[in-house]
Amino acid sequence: MTDYPLMSRLDLNLLIALDALLTERSVTRAAERLRLSQPALSASLSRLRIHFGDPILARRGNTYELTPLALRLADHTTIALEAARRVFESQAEWDPSESARQFSIFGSDYGFTTIGRVVSELAAAQAPGVHFRFMLHNPTVVEDATNRLRSVDGMVIPHGFLTELPFTDLWQDDWVAIVAETNDEVGDALSREEMSKLPWVMNYQSRSAFTSAERQVQQLGIEPNVEVVVESFLAIPHFIAGTRRIGIIHRALVPLARQACAVRVVGLPFEPTRIVNALWWHPVHTHDPEHTWMRSLFEEAGRIVAAGEHTALQT
């Protein structure tokens, strides 16, 4: 039997209090958030200070700042609180039509406007009380995916970024190049010379953040003249319309790009690698019946997106 001597002196309420204090950085605001009296929360802070041997909140003039230890605790506290919530919300039998659960998913705006939108519609029809929270990922989240996915339900991201985590493939897509309709320097297809000469709009540009198409461009020995970096696929056409710039987006986003901006699709001087989009999750969720149901929604949505049956994919 495992012995937890430190845990025996604590309770879940202290974790809730710690999370509020770290988020609000104020006893008064934390007490208001938890609907507690200020003396009650001050007592919890005192217990936390004794436990950690650290002030947690340090006064700086008229405000409080988190101590170095408190800053390190912030992410751990959120994960621990979410894990505790999942434990106590678990049920032997679960009926999605009667549930009010919220599922949290990391992804890109591309993933949300394609499969995320379909998933939300399927959920609304099958389980009106269930909610989805779609959160934009970033390089930090992707690099720390194993840890982050403990406290969220999944991440929609193509193969090539995550390993050693369970996943289910959803749908495949292609990369296409776009230019402004007014760009008369480019014909029906880009040449390698034009890709080297013309300014680019890229989605990411770092060692750990890139798209497979951008990586292929560099592997061909083409050094893009990057004029704009924007961490949004849907924003790329807006930075291209009316300019000499070029960019690469997912084929599924072309209808939306054309609706929003005066851009056109042109050919690439290479065969881009197909995008295999997948839903990834932490193994701790694999046998959770609620999570299993959620994954089935994504799989059904993937089939719909792949078949082009959704309005987001219609030209």
C-alpha positions in Angstrom: 0.0 0.0 0.0 1.4 3.4 -1.0 1.8 5.9 1.9 1.2 9.6 1.3 2.2 11.3 4.6 2.1 14.8 3.1 -1.3 14.3 1.4 -2.9 13.1 4.7 -2.6 16.7 6.0 -4.2 18.3 3.0 -7.6 18.4 1.3 -9.0 19.2 -2.1 -10.3 22.5 -1.0 -6.7 23.7 -0.6 -6.0 22.8 -4.2 -9.0 24.8 -5.3 -7.8 27.7 -3.1 -4.3 27.5 -4.5 -5.6 27.6 -8.1 -7.6 30.7 -7.4 -4.8 32.4 -5.6 -2.3 31.7 -8.4 -4.8 32.8 -11.1 -6.0 36.0 -9.4 -2.8 36.9 -7.5 -5.0 38.5 -4.9 -6.6 37.1 -1.7 -9.6 39.5 -2.2 -10.2 38.6 -5.8 -9.6 34.9 -5.2 -12.2 34.9 -2.3 -14.7 36.6 -4.6 -14.1 34.0 -7.3 -14.7 31.2 -4.9 -17.5 33.0 -3.1 -15.7 32.7 0.3 -15.0 35.3 2.9 -11.6 36.9 2.8 -10.6 35.6 6.3 -11.5 32.0 5.2 -9.2 32.3 2.1 -6.5 33.9 4.1 -6.6 30.9 6.4 -6.1 28.6 3.4 -3.2 30.7 2.2 -1.6 30.4 5.6 -1.9 26.6 5.5 -0.4 26.6 2.0 2.5 28.8 3.1 3.3 26.4 5.9 3.0 23.4 3.7 5.3 24.7 0.9 7.5 26.8 3.2 7.0 29.7 0.8 4.9 32.8 0.8 3.2 32.0 -2.5 2.1 35.6 -2.9 4.8 38.3 -2.2 3.8 42.0 -1.7 5.4 44.4 -4.2 4.3 47.9 -3.3 0.5 47.9 -3.5 0.2 44.6 -5.4 1.2 41.0 -5.0 3.4 38.9 -7.2 3.8 35.2 -7.4 7.0 33.8 -6.0 9.3 31.7 -8.2 7.9 28.5 -6.6 4.3 29.7 -7.2 5.1 30.3 -10.9 6.3 26.7 -11.1 3.2 25.5 -9.3 0.8 27.2 -11.7 0.7 24.7 -14.5 0.9 21.7 -12.1 -2.1 23.1 -10.1 -4.3 23.5 -13.2 -3.5 19.9 -14.3 -4.0 18.5 -10.8 -7.3 20.3 -10.4 -8.6 19.1 -13.8 -7.5 15.5 -13.0 -9.4 15.7 -9.6 -12.5 17.1 -11.3 -12.4 14.2 -13.8 -12.1 11.7 -11.0 -15.1 12.9 -9.1 -17.3 13.5 -12.2 -16.7 9.9 -13.5 -19.8 7.7 -13.5 -20.3 4.0 -13.8 -22.9 4.6 -16.5 -22.9 7.7 -18.8 -25.7 8.9 -21.0 -24.5 11.6 -23.4 -28.1 12.9 -23.9 -28.2 13.8 -20.2 -24.7 15.0 -19.7 -23.4 18.6 -19.3 -19.7 17.7 -19.7 -17.3 20.0 -21.4 -14.6 18.6 -23.6 -11.5 20.6 -24.2 -9.6 20.2 -27.5 -6.3 21.8 -28.7 -5.9 22.6 -32.4 -5.4 25.2 -35.1 -8.0 27.4 -36.6 -7.9 25.1 -39.7 -8.9 22.2 -37.5 -11.6 24.1 -35.8 -13.2 25.4 -39.0 -13.2 21.9 -40.6 -13.7 19.1 -38.2 -14.3 21.1 -35.0 -17.4 22.7 -36.6 -18.8 19.4 -37.6 -18.1 17.8 -34.2 -20.0 20.6 -32.5 -23.0 20.1 -34.8 -23.0 16.3 -34.2 -22.8 16.8 -30.4 -25.6 19.4 -30.5 -27.9 16.8 -32.2 -26.9 13.9 -29.9 -26.2 15.5 -26.6 -27.5 19.1 -26.3 -26.0 19.6 -22.8 -22.5 18.7 -23.9 -20.1 21.5 -24.6 -16.8 21.8 -26.5 -14.0 24.2 -25.7 -11.6 24.5 -28.7 -8.3 26.1 -27.7 -5.5 27.2 -30.1 -2.3 25.3 -29.7 1.1 26.8 -30.0 4.7 25.5 -30.2 5.0 25.3 -26.4 1.8 23.3 -26.1 2.8 20.9 -28.9 6.3 20.3 -27.4 4.7 19.6 -24.0 1.8 17.6 -25.5 2.2 14.5 -23.3 1.9 16.6 -20.1 -0.8 19.0 -21.5 -3.0 16.2 -22.7 -3.4 14.9 -19.1 -5.7 17.7 -18.4 -7.5 18.2 -21.8 -9.3 15.7 -23.9 -7.3 15.8 -27.1 -5.4 17.6 -29.8 -6.2 17.8 -33.5 -2.9 17.9 -35.3 -1.4 16.2 -38.4 1.1 13.3 -38.1 4.7 14.4 -37.9 4.6 16.3 -34.6 3.5 13.8 -31.8 4.7 10.3 -31.1 4.0 7.6 -28.5 0.5 8.8 -27.9 -2.8 7.1 -28.9 -4.5 8.6 -31.9 -7.2 8.1 -34.5 -6.8 9.3 -38.0 -9.6 11.6 -39.1 -9.2 12.8 -42.7 -6.6 13.8 -45.3 -6.0 17.0 -47.0 -3.6 18.7 -49.5 -1.5 21.8 -49.6 -2.1 24.5 -52.3 -0.4 27.7 -53.1 -2.3 31.0 -53.3 -1.5 34.4 -54.7 -3.5 37.6 -55.1 -5.9 37.8 -58.0 -4.1 41.0 -59.0 -0.7 39.3 -59.0 0.3 39.2 -62.7 3.9 38.0 -61.9 2.6 34.4 -61.4 0.8 32.4 -64.0 -1.1 29.1 -63.4 1.8 27.7 -61.4 4.7 28.9 -59.3 8.2 28.2 -60.5 11.1 27.6 -58.1 12.6 30.9 -59.2 9.3 32.7 -58.2 9.2 30.9 -54.9 12.7 32.2 -54.1 12.1 35.8 -55.4 8.6 36.7 -54.3 7.8 37.6 -50.6 6.1 34.9 -48.5 3.4 34.8 -45.8 4.1 31.8 -43.5 2.2 30.3 -40.7 5.1 29.3 -38.5 8.9 29.7 -38.9 11.0 28.0 -36.2 12.8 24.7 -35.6 9.8 23.2 -33.7 7.0 25.0 -35.5 6.5 24.4 -39.2 4.2 22.8 -41.8 5.2 19.9 -43.9 4.9 22.0 -47.1 7.2 24.7 -45.7 9.7 22.0 -44.7 9.5 20.6 -48.3 10.2 24.0 -49.7 13.4 24.3 -47.6 14.4 20.7 -48.5 14.3 21.7 -52.2 17.0 24.3 -51.5 14.5 27.2 -51.7 15.1 29.9 -49.1 11.8 31.7 -48.8 11.8 35.5 -48.5 9.5 35.6 -45.5 7.8 39.0 -45.2 5.1 38.0 -42.7 4.7 35.3 -40.1 1.1 34.8 -38.8 0.0 32.0 -36.5 -3.3 31.5 -38.2 -4.1 29.6 -41.4 -7.3 31.6 -41.9 -5.4 34.9 -41.8 -2.9 34.0 -44.5 -5.1 35.0 -47.5 -5.7 38.4 -45.9 -2.0 39.1 -45.9 -1.7 38.0 -49.6 -4.7 39.8 -51.2 -3.6 42.9 -53.1 0.1 42.1 -52.7 3.0 40.3 -54.5 3.1 37.8 -51.6 2.6 34.0 -51.9 1.6 31.4 -49.4 0.5 27.9 -48.9 -2.7 26.8 -47.2 -4.9 23.6 -46.9 -7.1 22.8 -49.9 -10.1 22.6 -47.5 -9.6 26.3 -46.7 -9.7 27.5 -50.3 -13.5 28.2 -50.4 -13.2 30.2 -47.2 -10.2 32.1 -48.5 -12.0 33.0 -51.7 -15.0 34.2 -49.9 -12.9 36.4 -47.7 -10.2 37.7 -50.1 -9.4 38.2 -53.7 -7.0 35.3 -54.1 -6.5 32.4 -56.5 -4.9 29.0 -56.3 -1.8 28.2 -58.3 0.2 25.1 -58.8 3.4 24.2 -56.9 6.6 23.1 -58.5 6.7 19.9 -56.4 4.3 17.2 -55.2 3.3 18.2 -51.6 3.1 15.5 -49.0 -0.5 14.8 -48.1 -1.7 15.9 -44.7 -3.0 13.1 -42.4 -5.0 14.8 -39.7 -5.5 12.9 -36.4 -7.0 13.3 -33.0 -4.4 12.6 -30.2 -5.0 12.0 -26.5 -3.3 10.8 -23.4 -3.5 7.1 -22.5 -5.2 7.9 -19.2 -8.4 8.8 -21.2 -8.4 5.7 -23.4 -11.0 3.6 -21.4 -13.1 6.5 -20.3 -16.6 5.9 -21.7 -17.2 9.7 -22.1 -14.0 10.1 -24.0 -14.7 7.1 -26.1 -18.0 8.7 -27.1 -16.2 11.9 -27.9 -13.7 10.1 -30.1 -16.6 8.5 -32.0 -17.9 12.0 -32.8 -14.5 13.0 -34.2 -14.4 9.8 -36.3 -17.8 10.4 -37.7 -17.0 14.0 -38.4 -13.8 12.9 -40.1 -15.8 10.8 -42.5 -18.1 13.7 -43.3 -15.2 16.1 -43.9 -13.4 13.6 -46.0 -16.5 13.1 -48.2 -16.8 16.9 -48.6 -20.4 16.8 -47.3 -20.0 19.8 -45.0 -20.7 23.3 -46.0 -17.2 24.4 -44.9 -15.8 22.4 -47.8 -18.2 23.3 -50.5 -17.1 25.7 -53.3 
